[in-house]
Amino acid sequence: MDFSKKPINLALWLDADLIQRQNELKAQFTSVLMEVENSLSAQEFHKISPKSKGTKLSKGNDLLGYPYQVLDIIRDFDPNNGANIRILNWFGNGLYITVLLGKGRKNPVTEFREIGFYFGLSENQWDYPDLILNKNYTGKEIEINEASLGFYHWIIVVDVNPNSFSLKAELTTLVKKILGILTLSL
């Protein structure tokens, strides 16, 4: 879109209340993600991947025009043996947990399906618009087994509880289940 031909929306720019509310919302989600991060043990990550780089909370302002927050857990992106758990809070689009596994790892299909995950079919593991907006994923075991991607990518949509304590507990519980699955599938 060519923004040079469109007048600057000064009313929106000066809407301090709207900007403050958005910043408060971002701070609430940041707090939840930090609490999840602080509830995890780096020792667990190293059992799953000796190359683990721990956790990292990142923020961005423009994924198709929407701000986002990402909490990466394990952070081993090796295409063959890597493992990463990502909580993606994509404002205006939803909250998701993805699990990215290198092709040389065991793909715990049954275990992930049992806890509500879908298998991503996007050819690029970073193409969240395709994965999420186009719903390019499946729960069908035959399609999962026939997929010939260079990685395994799992996704689950998280229903957001407006109570931040409950949301933190739900995210932490789900991440710990994922860590347990990854530990048992070594």
Phi, psi and omega in degrees: 000134179271100183283346182292339181266355182257133180294148178291129180280088184292328178297318177293316180301322182267005179281081184299324180297314179298315181295318179296318179296320178295318179295323177296318179298315178299318180296322178298313180293322177300317180298315178299312182296323178293323178293320175299312180303316183287345181271359185255153181253126178298335178298322178298320182297319183290335173294320182283320181213112178300340180268013182304139176252019176081223182238159177205128176260123181236157178226146177219162184250353189209083168250099189056035176091002182241142176290160180209160174228144181226130169247112176265136183233130185089303174061046171245104185261020177302127185294342180261311187241006184289167176207137177211139172249130181233127169262119181247115174257102184253100184306134181084351183232332176135180180243131186223153167241130176240151175235123180247123181235140175294154185297335180279354180271161173291138178261102184283072186301306184300314184296316180290320178297323181296333180257014170097010180280154172245153180267125180286136180250002178296136181286342176246119184295349180256005182274075181294324175303317179292312182298313188268304185290322178272357181050049181276068178210168183216157172248001184276123184300323181296319178291324178296312182292333180273348181296135181238057178271167178272019183193169172246131183227121181244149181215145173222140175272131180259124173286123186276118173276129182292345176279114187297326178296315179294319179297316178299317180295317180296315179296317181297315179300315181294317178298319180293325174297317179298314179301320178296317178298316182293325178293318181286340183265015179287000000 
